[in-house]
């Protein structure tokens, strides 16, 4: 079978940055495996439709709960059964819980770390044999919250993203000999559905504070994040690995 142009697996792609990233790769003609929770199947189908309209020759939709190892195994197996290769793994899926040191629960901790940390580590492990064959690469969704901004109410989330930063650098070092690159994206505040939902929990004042603190006088967009991800996954970034890229409008300069 003739190799496909490129196959990209993106977790958390039923909405937000994952959906935007899928559309970005679609415009480049990549075949896609997009994933989301069973509860988001309608949104995932809409993303698949948009990706096909944007130029993707084939889009595989897989409903998966990344807290369940069997679902992740099935996700990878279906990707390989459908396409026969994997070129790019985008570990995008993530959740945020607002709770400080006195409010968080063990359930909060376990859920956030299961999705934000355990899932990308396991998916990278099972993707490695396939990425070796294509000299592929991995993009991890980190966050500027890992060390740039102090938010005591996002304690667990910030800790989880610090873990992903460490994982990204260690993965880049470990897999370089296999020709696999690994980089991390560290967005600041991005206007996505998860952000809008957090605003509903904490009040709109937080949104305005976030906007006012940006030197660019606006929030970064999903498409700007997607453009960076598709660039890092391209041959133009062949000598870039183990790096973290902030997209925060210069906010980190003002801390």
C-alpha positions as CSV (number, residue, x, y, z in Angstrom):
1,X,0.0,0.0,0.0
2,X,1.4,3.4,-0.9
3,X,2.1,5.5,2.2
4,X,-0.5,8.3,2.9
5,X,0.7,11.9,2.7
6,X,0.5,12.2,6.5
7,X,-1.6,10.9,9.3
8,X,-2.3,12.9,12.4
9,X,-3.9,11.8,15.7
10,X,-5.3,14.6,17.8
11,X,-6.9,14.0,21.2
12,X,-9.6,16.3,22.5
13,X,-10.6,17.3,19.0
14,X,-14.3,17.7,19.4
15,X,-14.0,21.3,20.3
16,X,-11.6,24.2,21.1
17,X,-8.0,24.1,20.1
18,X,-8.2,20.4,19.2
19,X,-10.9,21.0,16.6
20,X,-9.1,24.1,15.2
21,X,-5.9,22.1,15.0
22,X,-7.6,19.3,13.1
23,X,-8.9,21.8,10.6
24,X,-5.4,23.3,10.2
25,X,-4.0,19.9,9.4
26,X,-6.9,19.2,7.1
27,X,-6.0,22.3,5.0
28,X,-2.6,20.7,4.5
29,X,-4.1,17.5,3.2
30,X,-3.4,15.3,6.2
31,X,-5.5,12.3,7.0
32,X,-6.9,12.6,10.6
33,X,-7.9,10.6,13.6
34,X,-10.0,12.9,15.8
35,X,-11.2,11.9,19.2
36,X,-13.7,13.0,21.9
37,X,-15.8,11.8,24.7
38,X,-19.0,9.8,23.8
39,X,-21.0,12.7,25.1
40,X,-19.5,14.9,22.4
41,X,-20.2,12.7,19.4
42,X,-22.3,15.3,17.6
43,X,-19.6,17.9,18.0
44,X,-17.0,15.4,16.8
45,X,-19.0,14.7,13.7
46,X,-19.3,18.4,12.9
47,X,-15.5,18.7,13.2
48,X,-15.0,15.7,10.9
49,X,-17.3,17.3,8.3
50,X,-15.4,20.6,8.5
51,X,-12.1,18.8,8.1
52,X,-13.3,17.0,5.0
53,X,-14.5,20.3,3.6
54,X,-11.1,21.8,4.3
55,X,-9.2,19.2,2.3
56,X,-8.6,16.1,4.5
57,X,-8.9,13.0,2.3
58,X,-10.0,10.8,5.2
59,X,-11.2,11.5,8.8
60,X,-11.6,8.7,11.4
61,X,-13.8,9.6,14.3
62,X,-13.1,7.6,17.5
63,X,-15.1,8.1,20.7
64,X,-12.7,7.6,23.7
65,X,-12.5,8.3,27.4
66,X,-8.8,9.0,28.0
67,X,-9.1,8.0,31.7
68,X,-9.6,4.4,30.5
69,X,-6.5,2.6,29.2
70,X,-8.6,0.2,27.0
71,X,-10.1,3.2,25.2
72,X,-6.6,4.5,24.5
73,X,-5.5,1.1,23.2
74,X,-8.6,1.0,21.0
75,X,-7.9,4.5,19.7
76,X,-4.4,3.6,18.6
77,X,-5.4,0.2,17.1
78,X,-8.2,1.8,15.1
79,X,-5.8,4.5,13.8
80,X,-3.3,1.9,12.6
81,X,-6.0,-0.4,11.2
82,X,-7.5,2.5,9.2
83,X,-4.3,4.2,8.0
84,X,-1.4,1.9,8.5
85,X,0.8,4.7,9.7
86,X,1.1,7.5,12.2
87,X,3.1,10.7,11.6
88,X,2.0,13.1,14.2
89,X,0.5,12.7,17.7
90,X,-1.0,15.8,19.2
91,X,-1.7,15.4,22.9
92,X,-4.2,18.1,23.2
93,X,-7.0,16.8,25.5
94,X,-7.1,18.4,28.9
95,X,-9.3,19.6,31.7
96,X,-9.1,22.3,34.4
97,X,-10.5,22.3,37.9
98,X,-10.7,25.4,40.0
99,X,-9.8,24.6,43.6
100,X,-7.2,25.8,46.0
101,X,-5.2,23.9,48.6
102,X,-8.1,23.9,51.0
103,X,-10.8,23.0,48.5
104,X,-9.4,20.4,46.2
105,X,-10.4,16.7,46.6
106,X,-8.6,13.5,45.8
107,X,-11.1,13.0,43.0
108,X,-10.2,16.3,41.5
109,X,-6.5,15.5,41.6
110,X,-6.9,12.0,40.1
111,X,-9.2,13.2,37.2
112,X,-7.0,16.1,36.2
113,X,-3.8,14.1,36.3
114,X,-5.3,11.1,34.6
115,X,-6.3,13.2,31.6
116,X,-3.6,15.9,31.5
117,X,-0.6,13.7,32.4
118,X,-1.3,10.0,32.4
119,X,-3.1,10.0,29.0
120,X,-0.3,11.8,27.0
121,X,2.4,9.6,28.6
122,X,0.5,6.4,27.8
123,X,-0.4,7.5,24.2
124,X,3.2,8.4,23.5
125,X,4.3,5.0,24.8
126,X,2.0,3.1,22.4
127,X,2.5,5.5,19.5
128,X,6.3,5.3,19.7
129,X,6.7,2.1,17.5
130,X,4.6,3.7,14.8
131,X,6.3,7.1,15.0
132,X,9.7,5.5,14.7
133,X,8.7,4.1,11.3
134,X,7.7,7.6,10.0
135,X,10.3,9.6,11.9
136,X,7.3,11.4,13.2
137,X,6.7,13.9,16.0
138,X,4.7,14.7,19.1
139,X,3.2,18.0,20.1
140,X,2.1,18.3,23.7
141,X,-0.4,20.9,24.9
142,X,1.3,22.4,28.0
143,X,0.3,25.8,29.4
144,X,1.8,29.1,30.5
145,X,0.2,28.2,33.8
146,X,3.0,25.7,34.5
147,X,5.3,28.4,35.8
148,X,4.5,31.8,34.4
149,X,1.3,32.8,36.2
150,X,0.4,32.1,39.8
151,X,-3.2,31.2,40.3
152,X,-3.8,29.5,43.7
153,X,-7.3,28.5,42.5
154,X,-5.8,26.5,39.6
155,X,-3.4,24.6,41.7
156,X,-3.9,21.1,40.4
157,X,-4.2,22.2,36.8
158,X,-0.9,24.2,37.0
159,X,0.8,21.2,38.6
160,X,-0.4,18.9,35.9
161,X,0.9,21.2,33.2
162,X,4.3,21.4,34.9
163,X,4.4,17.7,34.7
164,X,3.7,17.8,30.9
165,X,6.5,20.3,30.5
166,X,8.9,17.9,32.2
167,X,7.5,15.0,30.2
168,X,8.0,16.9,26.9
169,X,11.7,17.6,27.5
170,X,12.4,14.1,28.7
171,X,10.6,12.6,25.7
172,X,12.5,14.8,23.3
173,X,15.8,13.6,24.8
174,X,14.8,10.0,24.9
175,X,13.3,9.7,21.4
176,X,15.8,11.8,19.5
177,X,17.9,8.8,18.6
178,X,14.8,7.3,17.0
179,X,14.3,10.4,14.8
180,X,11.2,11.5,16.8
181,X,10.8,15.1,17.7
182,X,8.7,16.3,20.7
183,X,7.7,19.9,21.5
184,X,5.3,21.7,23.8
185,X,2.9,24.5,23.3
186,X,2.3,26.8,26.3
187,X,-0.7,29.1,25.6
188,X,-1.7,31.8,27.9
189,X,-5.4,32.7,28.0
190,X,-7.1,31.5,24.9
191,X,-10.8,32.0,24.1
192,X,-12.1,28.5,23.9
193,X,-15.2,26.7,25.2
194,X,-13.3,25.4,28.3
195,X,-12.4,29.0,29.0
196,X,-15.9,30.2,28.6
197,X,-17.1,27.5,31.0
198,X,-14.5,28.6,33.6
199,X,-15.7,32.2,33.2
200,X,-19.2,31.1,34.1
201,X,-17.8,29.5,37.2
202,X,-15.7,32.4,38.3
203,X,-17.4,35.5,36.9
204,X,-16.8,37.6,33.8
205,X,-14.4,39.9,35.8
206,X,-11.7,37.3,35.3
207,X,-12.1,37.6,31.5
208,X,-11.6,41.3,31.5
209,X,-8.6,41.1,33.7
210,X,-7.1,38.5,31.4
211,X,-7.7,40.7,28.4
212,X,-6.3,43.9,30.0
213,X,-3.1,42.1,31.1
214,X,-2.1,41.2,27.5
215,X,0.4,43.5,26.0
216,X,-1.2,42.8,22.6
217,X,-4.5,44.1,24.2
218,X,-6.4,40.9,23.2
219,X,-6.4,37.2,23.8
220,X,-4.7,34.8,21.5
221,X,-6.9,32.9,19.1
222,X,-7.4,29.2,18.5
223,X,-6.2,29.5,15.0
224,X,-2.9,31.1,16.1
225,X,-2.2,28.1,18.3
226,X,-3.2,25.8,15.5
227,X,-0.8,27.5,13.1
228,X,2.1,27.0,15.5
229,X,1.2,23.3,16.0
230,X,1.1,22.6,12.3
231,X,4.4,24.4,11.8
232,X,6.1,22.4,14.5
233,X,4.8,19.2,12.9
234,X,6.2,20.1,9.5
235,X,9.6,19.5,8.0
236,X,10.3,23.2,8.3
237,X,10.8,22.6,12.0
238,X,13.0,19.6,11.5
239,X,15.7,20.9,13.8
240,X,13.3,21.9,16.6
241,X,12.8,19.4,19.5
242,X,12.5,19.7,23.3
243,X,11.3,23.3,23.1
244,X,8.4,25.1,24.7
245,X,6.6,27.8,22.9
246,X,4.6,30.5,24.7
247,X,1.6,32.1,23.0
248,X,0.5,34.7,25.5
249,X,0.7,38.1,23.8
250,X,3.7,39.0,25.9
251,X,2.0,38.5,29.2
252,X,4.9,36.6,30.6
253,X,7.1,39.7,30.2
254,X,5.0,41.6,32.7
255,X,5.1,39.2,35.6
